[in-house]
Amino acid sequence: MDKDPAEWMPSRTAYRCMYVRAWAQVKHYYGLSVDSAEKSALTNYLSAC
């Protein structure tokens, strides 16, 4: 799957926090860039966790 959190999230809400945290950790670990839509989605989902 080639969709970021701005485009796709797990259907089960119980997994969303875990998914977003893992996504952010991978981006940070590998020094990968984040576009504005992705950053907004990550921020919104993480603030709800």
Secondary structure as UniProt FT lines:
FT   TURN            5..7
FT   HELIX           13..15
FT   HELIX           16..30
FT   HELIX           36..47
//
